[in-house]
């Protein structure tokens, strides 16, 4: 699954620079994650870096975009070609 940022986001600006795929950007009210770019950091890190740095723990797996490890890895390969 890609990740999603929920309304508890406080716009602290720490997640965006941590994303190796550039999937995180400022939305209208809170930061948002582009599911087409999110690989949960597979291929780059062992854990999603945005989740690691989020001080309010508002980033979770997005149930609207279910993806298994292999699918996320293939997305990583496409993004890094």
N, CA and C atoms as an extended XYZ file, in Angstrom:
243
Properties=species:S:1:pos:R:3:atomname:S:1:resname:S:1:resid:I:1 pbc="F F F"
N         0.833       -1.183        0.000 N   UNK     1
C         0.000        0.000        0.000 CA  UNK     1
C         0.875        1.243        0.000 C   UNK     1
N         0.393        2.235       -0.644 N   UNK     2
C         1.066        3.512       -0.455 CA  UNK     2
C         0.603        4.046        0.902 C   UNK     2
N         1.128        5.173        1.282 N   UNK     3
C         0.784        5.756        2.568 CA  UNK     3
C        -0.134        6.946        2.365 C   UNK     3
N        -0.797        7.352        3.435 N   UNK     4
C        -1.693        8.500        3.408 CA  UNK     4
C        -1.452        9.331        4.669 C   UNK     4
N        -1.589       10.628        4.534 N   UNK     5
C        -1.464       11.540        5.665 CA  UNK     5
C        -2.869       11.962        6.073 C   UNK     5
N        -3.201       11.780        7.347 N   UNK     6
C        -4.534       12.104        7.843 CA  UNK     6
C        -4.598       13.523        8.409 C   UNK     6
N        -5.815       13.953        8.710 N   UNK     7
C        -6.103       15.330        9.131 CA  UNK     7
C        -5.352       15.790       10.373 C   UNK     7
N        -4.802       14.877       11.123 N   UNK     8
C        -4.044       15.266       12.318 CA  UNK     8
C        -2.729       15.958       11.972 C   UNK     8
N        -2.368       15.977       10.704 N   UNK     9
C        -1.132       16.619       10.231 CA  UNK     9
C        -1.075       18.062       10.729 C   UNK     9
N         0.090       18.441       11.260 N   UNK    10
C         0.270       19.804       11.782 CA  UNK    10
C         1.152       20.650       10.869 C   UNK    10
N         1.386       20.176        9.652 N   UNK    11
C         2.197       20.917        8.677 CA  UNK    11
C         3.563       21.311        9.240 C   UNK    11
N         4.215       20.364        9.872 N   UNK    12
C         5.501       20.649       10.511 CA  UNK    12
C         6.666       20.654        9.520 C   UNK    12
N         6.432       20.201        8.300 N   UNK    13
C         7.426       20.231        7.225 CA  UNK    13
C         8.551       19.214        7.350 C   UNK    13
N         8.463       18.241        8.232 N   UNK    14
C         9.576       17.291        8.359 CA  UNK    14
C         9.467       16.086        7.435 C   UNK    14
N         8.275       15.746        6.987 N   UNK    15
C         8.120       14.544        6.157 CA  UNK    15
C         8.543       14.762        4.710 C   UNK    15
N         8.209       15.903        4.148 N   UNK    16
C         8.453       16.142        2.719 CA  UNK    16
C         9.905       15.923        2.307 C   UNK    16
N        10.891       16.495        2.999 N   UNK    17
C        12.272       16.283        2.551 CA  UNK    17
C        12.793       14.868        2.778 C   UNK    17
N        12.109       14.079        3.589 N   UNK    18
C        12.543       12.706        3.865 CA  UNK    18
C        12.139       11.731        2.769 C   UNK    18
N        11.180       12.096        1.923 N   UNK    19
C        10.671       11.170        0.909 CA  UNK    19
C        11.642       11.058       -0.256 C   UNK    19
N        12.212        9.870       -0.483 N   UNK    20
C        13.186        9.707       -1.561 CA  UNK    20
C        12.560        9.745       -2.957 C   UNK    20
N        11.239        9.624       -3.040 N   UNK    21
C        10.558        9.603       -4.329 CA  UNK    21
C         9.857       10.916       -4.658 C   UNK    21
N         9.894       11.874       -3.763 N   UNK    22
C         9.194       13.127       -4.000 CA  UNK    22
C         7.689       12.965       -4.002 C   UNK    22
N         7.188       11.973       -3.262 N   UNK    23
C         5.754       11.687       -3.248 CA  UNK    23
C         4.968       12.618       -2.330 C   UNK    23
N         5.642       13.324       -1.440 N   UNK    24
C         4.957       14.167       -0.460 CA  UNK    24
C         5.037       15.626       -0.894 C   UNK    24
N         3.880       16.285       -0.842 N   UNK    25
C         3.835       17.709       -1.184 CA  UNK    25
C         2.791       18.403       -0.324 C   UNK    25
N         2.868       19.724       -0.289 N   UNK    26
C         1.893       20.494        0.480 CA  UNK    26
C         0.574       20.488       -0.265 C   UNK    26
N        -0.474       20.041        0.394 N   UNK    27
C        -1.816       20.062       -0.181 CA  UNK    27
C        -2.513       21.353        0.198 C   UNK    27
N        -3.808       21.379       -0.009 N   UNK    28
C        -4.581       22.576        0.299 CA  UNK    28
C        -4.536       22.915        1.790 C   UNK    28
N        -4.710       21.887        2.643 N   UNK    29
C        -4.714       22.118        4.088 CA  UNK    29
C        -3.580       21.411        4.818 C   UNK    29
N        -3.225       20.232        4.346 N   UNK    30
C        -2.181       19.425        4.980 CA  UNK    30
C        -1.298       18.841        3.886 C   UNK    30
N        -0.222       18.207        4.295 N   UNK    31
C         0.623       17.516        3.323 CA  UNK    31
C        -0.132       16.320        2.755 C   UNK    31
N         0.197       15.962        1.517 N   UNK    32
C        -0.450       14.836        0.852 CA  UNK    32
C         0.620       13.937        0.239 C   UNK    32
N         0.258       12.679        0.022 N   UNK    33
C         1.157       11.705       -0.577 CA  UNK    33
C         0.556       11.241       -1.895 C   UNK    33
N         1.346       11.326       -2.958 N   UNK    34
C         0.921       10.853       -4.271 CA  UNK    34
C         1.112        9.341       -4.315 C   UNK    34
N         0.018        8.565       -4.385 N   UNK    35
C         0.154        7.106       -4.380 CA  UNK    35
C         0.908        6.561       -5.587 C   UNK    35
N         0.963        7.320       -6.666 N   UNK    36
C         1.710        6.866       -7.841 CA  UNK    36
C         3.217        6.926       -7.610 C   UNK    36
N         3.645        7.699       -6.616 N   UNK    37
C         5.076        7.841       -6.325 CA  UNK    37
C         5.507        7.170       -5.025 C   UNK    37
N         4.564        6.864       -4.153 N   UNK    38
C         4.905        6.288       -2.843 CA  UNK    38
C         5.227        4.806       -2.967 C   UNK    38
N         6.406        4.439       -2.473 N   UNK    39
C         6.811        3.028       -2.421 CA  UNK    39
C         7.028        2.567       -0.983 C   UNK    39
N         6.566        3.370       -0.016 N   UNK    40
C         6.833        3.108        1.401 CA  UNK    40
C         8.334        2.994        1.646 C   UNK    40
N         9.113        3.666        0.834 N   UNK    41
C        10.580        3.714        0.888 CA  UNK    41
C        11.245        2.388        0.524 C   UNK    41
N        10.462        1.426        0.024 N   UNK    42
C        11.051        0.165       -0.427 CA  UNK    42
C        12.054        0.475       -1.536 C   UNK    42
N        13.227       -0.119       -1.418 N   UNK    43
C        14.301        0.129       -2.362 CA  UNK    43
C        15.261        1.200       -1.888 C   UNK    43
N        14.812        2.017       -0.957 N   UNK    44
C        15.652        3.082       -0.408 CA  UNK    44
C        15.997        2.839        1.062 C   UNK    44
N        14.991        2.481        1.857 N   UNK    45
C        15.147        2.327        3.308 CA  UNK    45
C        14.351        1.123        3.791 C   UNK    45
N        14.642        0.682        4.993 N   UNK    46
C        13.925       -0.449        5.583 CA  UNK    46
C        12.535       -0.075        6.080 C   UNK    46
N        12.339        1.188        6.419 N   UNK    47
C        11.050        1.653        6.921 CA  UNK    47
C        10.683        2.966        6.234 C   UNK    47
N         9.394        3.280        6.154 N   UNK    48
C         8.993        4.548        5.565 CA  UNK    48
C         9.535        5.716        6.398 C   UNK    48
N        10.325        6.549        5.773 N   UNK    49
C        10.990        7.632        6.487 CA  UNK    49
C        10.018        8.696        6.985 C   UNK    49
N         8.949        8.944        6.247 N   UNK    50
C         7.971        9.930        6.702 CA  UNK    50
C         7.316        9.487        8.008 C   UNK    50
N         7.044        8.194        8.110 N   UNK    51
C         6.447        7.653        9.338 CA  UNK    51
C         7.431        7.801       10.493 C   UNK    51
N         8.696        7.555       10.216 N   UNK    52
C         9.730        7.648       11.252 CA  UNK    52
C         9.845        9.050       11.849 C   UNK    52
N         9.696       10.082       11.011 N   UNK    53
C         9.917       11.454       11.492 CA  UNK    53
C         8.649       12.183       11.910 C   UNK    53
N         7.487       11.660       11.602 N   UNK    54
C         6.233       12.356       11.900 CA  UNK    54
C         6.009       12.461       13.409 C   UNK    54
N         5.939       13.698       13.937 N   UNK    55
C         5.781       13.856       15.382 CA  UNK    55
C         4.368       13.585       15.894 C   UNK    55
N         3.373       13.551       15.017 N   UNK    56
C         2.001       13.327       15.468 CA  UNK    56
C         1.432       11.996       14.986 C   UNK    56
N         2.261       11.182       14.348 N   UNK    57
C         1.880        9.838       13.909 CA  UNK    57
C         0.586        9.838       13.096 C   UNK    57
N         0.539       10.704       12.066 N   UNK    58
C        -0.671       10.810       11.245 CA  UNK    58
C        -0.508       10.163        9.877 C   UNK    58
N         0.555        9.380        9.678 N   UNK    59
C         0.794        8.736        8.384 CA  UNK    59
C         0.619        7.235        8.549 C   UNK    59
N        -0.276        6.677        7.736 N   UNK    60
C        -0.572        5.252        7.819 CA  UNK    60
C        -0.712        4.669        6.418 C   UNK    60
N        -0.838        3.346        6.345 N   UNK    61
C        -1.071        2.687        5.066 CA  UNK    61
C        -2.425        3.141        4.521 C   UNK    61
N        -2.469        3.375        3.228 N   UNK    62
C        -3.676        3.870        2.578 CA  UNK    62
C        -4.535        2.695        2.106 C   UNK    62
N        -5.673        2.442        2.764 N   UNK    63
C        -6.512        1.305        2.368 CA  UNK    63
C        -7.097        1.449        0.968 C   UNK    63
N        -7.076        2.654        0.409 N   UNK    64
C        -7.597        2.874       -0.940 CA  UNK    64
C        -6.593        2.466       -2.017 C   UNK    64
N        -5.337        2.218       -1.617 N   UNK    65
C        -4.293        1.856       -2.576 CA  UNK    65
C        -3.507        0.638       -2.081 C   UNK    65
N        -4.157       -0.534       -2.047 N   UNK    66
C        -3.458       -1.733       -1.567 CA  UNK    66
C        -2.386       -2.195       -2.553 C   UNK    66
N        -1.182       -2.375       -2.035 N   UNK    67
C        -0.061       -2.874       -2.838 CA  UNK    67
C         0.798       -3.760       -1.947 C   UNK    67
N         1.261       -4.875       -2.494 N   UNK    68
C         2.142       -5.735       -1.721 CA  UNK    68
C         3.599       -5.304       -1.927 C   UNK    68
N         4.504       -5.956       -1.230 N   UNK    69
C         5.921       -5.598       -1.274 CA  UNK    69
C         6.466       -5.649       -2.702 C   UNK    69
N         6.129       -6.685       -3.437 N   UNK    70
C         6.642       -6.825       -4.801 CA  UNK    70
C         6.135       -5.708       -5.713 C   UNK    70
N         4.886       -5.345       -5.577 N   UNK    71
C         4.326       -4.253       -6.381 CA  UNK    71
C         5.031       -2.942       -6.059 C   UNK    71
N         5.263       -2.687       -4.778 N   UNK    72
C         5.973       -1.470       -4.377 CA  UNK    72
C         7.409       -1.480       -4.889 C   UNK    72
N         8.044       -2.652       -4.878 N   UNK    73
C         9.414       -2.749       -5.381 CA  UNK    73
C         9.460       -2.494       -6.890 C   UNK    73
N         8.501       -3.023       -7.610 N   UNK    74
C         8.448       -2.789       -9.059 CA  UNK    74
C         8.207       -1.302       -9.351 C   UNK    74
N         7.394       -0.653       -8.531 N   UNK    75
C         7.184        0.788       -8.689 CA  UNK    75
C         8.489        1.530       -8.436 C   UNK    75
N         9.231        1.129       -7.405 N   UNK    76
C        10.543        1.712       -7.121 CA  UNK    76
C        11.464        1.583       -8.330 C   UNK    76
N        11.498        0.399       -8.951 N   UNK    77
C        12.349        0.182      -10.120 CA  UNK    77
C        11.959        1.109      -11.273 C   UNK    77
N        10.663        1.256      -11.517 N   UNK    78
C        10.209        2.156      -12.583 CA  UNK    78
C        10.585        3.603      -12.300 C   UNK    78
N        10.449        4.003      -11.042 N   UNK    79
C        10.732        5.388      -10.671 CA  UNK    79
C        12.211        5.724      -10.714 C   UNK    79
N        13.062        4.724      -10.545 N   UNK    80
C        14.495        4.995      -10.481 CA  UNK    80
C        15.239        4.664      -11.772 C   UNK    80
N        14.533        4.306      -12.809 N   UNK    81
C        15.193        4.002      -14.079 CA  UNK    81
C        15.707        5.266      -14.731 C   UNK    81
